[in-house]
Structures are given as structure tokens and as C-alpha cells.
Amino acid sequence: MEEHVAREKLHPGHHSIRVKEYDYSAAGFYFVTICASERKCILGSYQEGHLELSGLGGIAQECWLAIPRHFATARVHEFVIMPNHLHGIIEIVAVGAQHAAPLLGGELNARSPAFVKPGSLGAMVRSFKAAVTRRAGRELGCNGELWQRNYFERVLRDGKEIADVGRYILENPMMWELDEENPFKRG
């Protein structure tokens, strides 16, 4: 109950979309969608059947590809940057010793509503968003919110799901004109 009250103070009206009690630092494949603030088309545009990245979209692409340089357990697979969101698959691989019991002190931090476990999917997304925002400010003079709060994820449980999501990501640009996220959607 105390955790809920603390979370409500930090994020009024927010309800977590994560699977309760799931360890998002566990080895596996994760499908991630990150949206631009207010779903504005700031990452690129779709011109004559071709996706053209903006300067910000280019920075986002470079930062996405750099995730494994900052997180030893991360591998990035298929991804696409759309005009106002991106989709990608992040794999977290098991590296080093696995502990049967949590390390001392970990439980205290995990009870904090703002806690993001190091090496977790949440830490990777947070780091990615921060890196893009920092570079966009420095290189493009962007200020203000670039990203919608939070992100969407889905744990991919088997090879078929990984293949299906990979295909969805690769085909996503061809579907932009019909996409509900496209503010310029025809029909």
C-alpha cells in the first residue's frame, strides 16, 4: 500500500503497464515501442514510399545501435524508426554468475517507486531516451520533451513470436499510410 501511495505522488494517475513481479533484467527477447512526445512526427517523414529520417531520427538510430556498448548484456535486433515512434527488439543475454538470492541492499532500492534495476530493459530505455535528448540538445539545439513518458514492451516467449515481431518491424514502414499513429493518414 505504501508503495502505491509513493508512486501516486510521483506520477499522479499513473498505473504501471509492466507485468507485476516480472524481472525485466532476465535473459530473453523484448519487443519495445517508444513514442515521441505528443506523437509528433519529429523523427522523420514518409516521402514517396520511403522513410526519411530527420536529424533527430538519425541521432535516435545511432543511440539505439549504441545500446550494447553501454549494456554488456544487451543485443539489438530488428528495429525501425518511424516518423513519431520506434519499434525494436532488445535481447538481454545471461552473462556471468547468476545469484540464487538477491544481493544485500537490493530489496531496499527495489521498493522505491522510482527504482529501475541496473541492466534491466527499463534502464536501457531510460538510457537511450536520455542519450538522444542530450545529443539533440547539444547538436540540434532541441529543448523540451522529446519522448512520451514510459514505453510499451512485450516479452517474446519463443522463436515464432521473435520472427513474427521481426517481420512486423521490417514491414512497418510500408504500413505507415494506414497506421493509426500517422497524423496524416489517408482514408
N, C-alpha and C positions, 0 to 999 in steps of 0.2 A: 504494500500500500504506500509506504514512504517513497519508494522508487517512482511510482506513478505520479505522486504529488510533485516531486522534484522535476520529473520530465515535463509535466504540465506547466510548471513555472518557466522552464527554459523554452519550451515550444508549445504555446497555447493552442489547443485544438488538434495537436498532432497525435496521430496513432501510428505506431510503427507498422511498416509493411513487411518487415523481416519475419521469418519463421521463428517463433519463440523457441528458445533453447537450442537452436542450431548453431554449430560452431563454424562461422564463416571464414575461419583460418584453416579449416580442414582441407586436405587434398581433394581435388575434384575440379570439375569444369563448371563455370558460371557464365550465364548469359546476362549481359549488363546493357541497360539503356540509360543514357544521361541526356537530359534535355536542356536546351538553352533557356535562360530566364524569359518568362512570359512566352516561351516557344517562338521567339523572334528568329527570323532567318539570318543569323549573323555568322554562320559557319560556312556558308556558300550559297550557290544558286544552281538551279537546274536549267540549262540552256540547250535547246535543240537535242534533247535526248542524252545530254552529257552533264554530269555533275562537276561544277567548277568551284573549287574551294576558295574562300576568301583568305586574307592574310591570317585571320583568327583561326579559320579552319585548318590552315597549314600548320600553325603552331599546335593546335589540338592534335593533329596527326603525329607530329614529331614527339609530343609529350606522351601520347598513347604508346607509341613504339618504344619509348624510353622506360616504361614501367618496369621491365625486367632488370634494368640497370640499377633501379632503386630498391627492388624487392627480389632477393635471391630465389625465392620460391615461386615467382610469377613467370608465366609464359603467356604471351598474347597470341591468339589465333585469328580467325577471320574477324574483320571489323570493317565498318563503313561509317564515314562521316556524312551526314545528310545536312541540308540547309539549317535545320533547327534542333537536331539531336544526333546522337551517335549510338550505334549498336556494336557490341564486341563480345568476344568470348575470351575470358581470362581463365587460365588453368593455374591452380595452386598445386605444386608438387610437394611431396613429403621429402624433407631434407634433414639429415642429422638425426639426433636422438629424439625419440618420442617418449614423453613422460606419462606414466600411468596416473599420476596425481598432479594437480596444479602446483606450480612453483609458489613459494611463500610470497604473500602480498598480492598476488594476482586477483584473489577474490575481492579484496577491498576496492581495488580500482574498477573491477567489473561491475560493481554495484552502482557506480556513478552513472547517471543518465547520459552524460556526455562522453563516456568511455568508448574508445574504439580500440579494439585489440590490435597490437602491433602485428604486422604481417597478414592481417585479415583483408577480405575483399573491401570492407569499409575503409580501411586505412589506405588501400591502393586508390580507391575512387577519390577519397579526400585529397590525397597527394596529387593525383592527376589534375583535379579541378584547381587546386592551389597553384600548381606549376603553370598551367595555362593562363590563369588570371594574372600571376606575377609577370610572365613574359609578355602578355598582351598589354599590360600597363607600361612596361619598360620599352617595348619595341613598337607598339602601335598607339600608345597614348590612351588606351581604353581605361575608363574608370567606371565604377558602378558594378552592379551584379551581372555576371555573365551566365551563371548557371542557375537552373531551377534547384530549389532545395531538395536534397535527397536524390535518389536514383532508383531505378527498377532493376530487379535481379531475379533470376530463376536458376536454381540448381539443376544442372543437366545430369541425368542419372545413368544414361547408357549411351552406347555408340550411335544408336539410331537418333536419339534426341540431339546429340552433338552434330551429326550430319544434317539433320533437318534444320537446326538453327543456323548452321554454317551456310546452307543453301539460302535460307531466308535472308541472311545478312547480305550475301553476294547479289541476290536478286532485288534487294530493297530499292536501289536507285531506279530500276525500271518501273517500280510501282509508285514513284513519288507523285505523279499526277493524280492518282487515286487515293493517296494517303490522307487519313483524317488529320494528320499533323500539318499538312500543307495548307497554308492560309490562302493560296492561290488556286486551290483545287477546282478543276472544271467538273461540271455536272453535278 
